Amino acid sequence: MQNFEPGSSGGPKPADPRVDLASKRTGMAGFRTQLALDRTTLAWIRTTLTMASFGFGMVGFFRAVRQQSPTPESIRLHAAAIQFGYTLLILGIVATVLAGVSHWLTLRRLRRGELPVLTQWPLSITVAVLLSIAGLAALWSLLIR
């Protein structure tokens, strides 16, 4: 008894629909990964704009407080707010640049067919550590004056 396989009679084999489906799914997975990368970068842009806006807001608020009552305490608070506001602004700019570079490098790897690389210090942890250090420095400057 012989086993008969379709296409073994010398004619062309019919295309396996599973191969076509797997190819389409792989392409869509790459597309979904790129969209997720875009959403992450946009979230970073929103976060860094919020940091910079908060820094500007702090400077403006304490400037108004100083103009309303120019006491030594309000002048000291204004100076600390300006330092912290500049820190938030600089951190926002640096995080925006780093998010853009990270987005570009990851997108480049994806286009070459390589897997994205997980870094030891992700941008989120780096910004969180820097914000914590800036907050502690601001608190310290308020306490020792």
MOCOR-V688930 format. One record per backbone hydrogen bond with DSSP energy under -1.0 kcal/mol. NH is the residue of the N-H (numbers start at 0). CO is the residue of the C=O. E is the energy in kcal/mol with one decimal. If there is no record, write none. Layout:
NH_CO_E, NH_CO_E
This chain:
7_4_-2.1, 19_15_-1.1, 20_16_-2.2, 21_17_-2.5, 22_18_-2.1, 23_19_-2.2, 24_20_-2.4, 25_21_-2.2, 26_22_-2.1, 27_23_-2.3, 28_24_-2.2, 29_25_-1.9, 30_26_-1.8, 31_27_-2.8, 32_28_-2.2, 33_29_-2.1, 34_30_-2.3, 35_31_-2.3, 36_32_-2.2, 37_33_-2.2, 38_34_-2.4, 39_35_-2.2, 40_36_-2.2, 41_37_-2.5, 42_38_-2.1, 43_39_-2.0, 44_40_-2.2, 45_41_-2.3, 46_42_-2.4, 47_43_-2.7, 48_44_-2.3, 49_45_-2.0, 50_46_-2.2, 51_47_-2.4, 52_48_-2.6, 53_49_-2.6, 54_50_-2.1, 55_51_-2.4, 56_52_-2.7, 57_53_-2.4, 58_54_-1.9, 59_55_-2.4, 60_56_-2.8, 61_57_-2.4, 62_58_-1.8, 63_59_-2.0, 64_60_-2.1, 65_61_-2.1, 66_62_-2.0, 67_63_-2.0, 68_64_-2.1, 70_68_-2.7, 74_70_-2.2, 75_71_-2.2, 76_72_-2.5, 77_73_-2.3, 78_74_-2.1, 79_75_-2.1, 80_76_-2.6, 81_77_-2.4, 82_78_-2.0, 83_79_-2.5, 84_80_-3.0, 85_81_-2.7, 86_82_-2.1, 87_83_-2.6, 88_84_-2.3, 89_85_-2.9, 90_86_-2.7, 91_87_-2.4, 92_88_-2.2, 93_89_-2.8, 94_90_-2.6, 95_91_-2.0, 96_92_-2.2, 97_93_-2.7, 98_94_-2.5, 99_95_-2.2, 100_96_-2.5, 101_97_-2.7, 102_98_-2.5, 103_99_-2.5, 104_100_-2.7, 105_101_-2.4, 106_102_-2.6, 107_103_-2.2, 108_104_-2.0, 109_105_-2.4, 110_106_-2.3, 111_107_-1.3, 112_109_-1.4, 113_108_-2.5, 125_121_-2.3, 126_122_-2.7, 127_123_-2.1, 128_124_-2.5, 129_125_-2.4, 130_126_-2.8, 131_127_-2.1, 132_128_-2.4, 133_129_-2.5, 134_130_-2.7, 135_131_-2.5, 136_132_-2.4, 137_133_-2.4, 138_134_-2.5, 139_135_-2.5, 140_136_-2.4, 141_137_-1.8, 142_138_-2.0, 143_139_-2.2
